[in-house]
Amino acid sequence: MANLGARGGARVKPLLVMIVFPPLNRQTIALVGLMGVGKSSIGRRLAGALNMPFRDADTEIEAAAGRSISEIFEQFGEVAFRDGERRVISRLLDEPAHVLATGGGAFANDDTRALIRRKAVSIWLKADLEVLARRVARRDNRPLLTGKDPLTVLQALARERHGAYSQADVVLETGDTAHQVAVDAIIKALADRAAAGMGPMTEMGTS
């Protein structure tokens, strides 16, 4: 498990990424983890560094449904939302390689997790719950937090989901670091996997 610890650390310059490391953009990279860990923000930066498209599963779900995530939860419930989420992620995974930010509950769903594990390399972005609670408290657009204490909710979600998240191909402790530090650590972890010939990335850098 990579651990970024405190802020700082060596930075990999994005313009040199594809020169220093073997090509890492031949397979979809799926970011998983609890709400507030920065999957979307880190995902956009990672996509830019690797010259890949970026997709946000929640945004794609809202576009497909013509409703916000909160409205889907209110009108149809979480079970219906998870089914729609699985179908949208399945469609996205059939697209050319990209960086995919998933919703917090996606990888905890058995069917969705199986799809991601089969068609992408998964990365669990992990941070202390107190850090996540501070972040999510700044916004009021998360249905699972409505009228509840963020830390209490996150503690319950961690108990429910961490077992599933631990099945990700890469586990990265982000701490309270800057997003670019997390991006650099992800690139290093992916390069290490490629060099070790692990999983679907075996072919990378062989041409």
C-alpha positions in Angstrom: 0.0 0.0 0.0 1.4 3.4 -0.9 1.2 6.0 1.8 1.7 9.6 1.0 1.8 10.8 4.6 2.1 14.5 5.1 1.9 17.2 2.4 4.8 17.3 0.0 6.9 14.6 -1.7 8.6 14.2 -5.0 6.6 15.3 -8.0 6.5 13.7 -11.4 6.2 16.3 -14.1 3.2 15.6 -16.3 5.0 16.4 -19.5 7.6 13.8 -18.7 5.2 11.0 -17.7 5.0 9.2 -21.0 8.8 9.4 -21.4 9.8 8.3 -17.9 7.3 5.5 -17.6 6.0 2.9 -20.1 2.6 3.9 -21.6 -0.1 3.7 -18.9 -3.0 4.9 -21.0 -4.0 1.7 -22.7 -6.5 0.6 -20.1 -9.3 2.4 -18.2 -8.2 3.5 -14.8 -11.1 3.4 -12.3 -10.8 5.4 -9.1 -12.8 4.1 -6.1 -13.3 5.1 -2.5 -15.5 7.0 -0.1 -17.1 10.3 -0.8 -14.8 13.3 -0.3 -11.6 11.5 -1.1 -11.2 13.5 -4.3 -11.9 10.9 -7.0 -13.2 13.5 -9.5 -10.5 16.2 -8.9 -7.7 13.7 -8.8 -9.2 11.9 -11.8 -9.2 15.0 -14.0 -5.5 15.7 -13.1 -4.6 12.1 -13.7 -6.3 12.1 -17.1 -4.5 15.2 -18.1 -1.1 13.8 -17.0 -1.7 10.6 -19.0 -3.3 12.3 -22.0 -6.5 10.3 -21.5 -10.2 11.2 -21.5 -11.9 11.7 -18.2 -15.3 10.4 -17.2 -17.3 11.0 -14.0 -19.8 8.2 -13.4 -22.1 10.4 -11.4 -22.2 13.0 -14.1 -22.9 10.4 -16.7 -25.7 9.0 -14.5 -27.3 12.4 -14.2 -27.1 13.0 -17.9 -28.7 9.6 -18.7 -31.5 10.1 -16.1 -32.1 13.8 -16.7 -32.1 14.2 -13.0 -29.5 15.0 -10.3 -28.2 12.2 -8.0 -30.3 13.6 -5.1 -33.4 13.6 -7.2 -32.8 10.0 -8.3 -32.4 8.9 -4.7 -35.6 10.9 -3.6 -37.8 9.7 -6.5 -36.6 6.1 -7.0 -34.5 5.1 -4.0 -31.0 3.7 -3.7 -31.7 0.3 -5.2 -32.8 1.8 -8.5 -29.9 4.2 -8.4 -27.4 1.4 -8.0 -29.0 -0.5 -10.9 -28.7 2.6 -13.1 -25.2 3.2 -11.9 -24.1 -0.4 -12.9 -25.6 0.0 -16.4 -23.9 3.4 -16.9 -20.5 2.1 -15.7 -20.9 -1.0 -17.9 -21.4 1.3 -20.9 -18.4 3.5 -19.9 -16.1 0.5 -19.5 -16.9 -0.5 -23.1 -15.5 2.9 -24.3 -11.8 3.5 -25.3 -9.5 3.7 -22.3 -10.1 6.6 -20.0 -9.8 7.7 -16.3 -13.1 6.9 -14.6 -14.2 8.5 -11.3 -16.8 6.2 -9.7 -19.4 7.0 -7.0 -18.6 5.9 -3.5 -21.0 2.9 -3.5 -20.1 1.6 -7.0 -17.2 -0.7 -6.1 -19.2 -1.9 -3.1 -21.8 -3.4 -5.4 -20.8 -6.9 -6.3 -21.9 -6.7 -10.0 -20.3 -3.3 -10.6 -17.1 -4.3 -8.9 -16.9 -7.4 -11.1 -17.3 -5.3 -14.2 -14.6 -2.9 -13.1 -12.2 -5.6 -12.1 -12.6 -7.3 -15.4 -12.3 -4.3 -17.7 -10.2 -1.7 -15.8 -7.4 -1.3 -13.3 -8.9 -0.1 -10.0 -7.3 2.3 -7.5 -8.7 2.8 -4.0 -8.0 6.3 -2.8 -8.1 6.1 1.0 -8.0 8.8 3.6 -8.7 9.3 7.3 -12.5 9.6 8.0 -12.0 12.8 9.9 -10.4 14.4 6.8 -13.2 13.2 4.6 -15.8 14.4 7.1 -14.4 17.9 7.0 -14.4 18.0 3.2 -18.0 16.7 2.7 -19.4 19.0 5.3 -18.7 21.9 3.0 -21.3 20.7 0.5 -25.0 19.7 0.8 -25.5 17.7 -2.4 -24.8 14.2 -1.1 -28.1 12.2 -0.5 -26.5 9.9 2.1 -25.6 12.8 4.3 -28.9 14.6 4.3 -29.8 15.6 7.9 -27.0 13.4 9.3 -23.6 13.9 10.9 -20.9 13.4 8.2 -18.4 11.5 10.4 -21.1 9.1 11.7 -22.2 8.3 8.2 -18.7 7.9 6.9 -17.8 5.5 9.8 -20.8 3.4 8.9 -19.9 3.4 5.2 -16.3 2.5 5.9 -17.5 -0.6 7.9 -19.7 -1.6 5.0 -17.4 -0.8 2.0 -13.8 -1.1 3.0 -13.8 -4.9 2.5 -14.9 -4.3 -1.1 -12.5 -1.4 -1.6 -9.6 -3.6 -0.5 -10.1 -5.7 -3.6 -8.9 -2.9 -5.8 -5.7 -3.5 -7.8 -3.9 -0.6 -6.1 -4.5 0.9 -2.6 -3.3 4.4 -2.1 -3.3 6.2 1.3 -3.7 9.8 0.2 -3.8 11.5 3.6 -4.5 15.2 3.5 -2.2 15.8 0.6 -2.5 18.0 -2.4 -4.2 16.3 -5.4 -1.1 16.5 -7.6 0.8 14.5 -5.0 -1.8 11.8 -5.2 -1.7 11.9 -9.0 2.1 11.4 -9.0 1.8 8.5 -6.6 -0.9 6.8 -8.8 1.4 7.2 -11.9 4.3 5.6 -9.9 2.1 2.7 -8.7 0.8 2.1 -12.2 4.3 2.1 -13.6 5.5 -0.3 -11.0 2.6 -2.7 -11.9 3.5 -2.4 -15.6 7.2 -3.1 -14.9 6.2 -6.1 -12.9 4.0 -7.4 -15.7 0.9 -7.5 -13.5 -2.6 -7.8 -14.9 -3.8 -6.5 -18.3 -1.0 -3.9 -18.3 1.5 -6.6 -19.2 1.8 -5.4 -22.8 2.6 -1.9 -21.9 6.0 -0.6 -23.0 6.9 -3.8 -24.9 6.6 -2.3 -28.4 
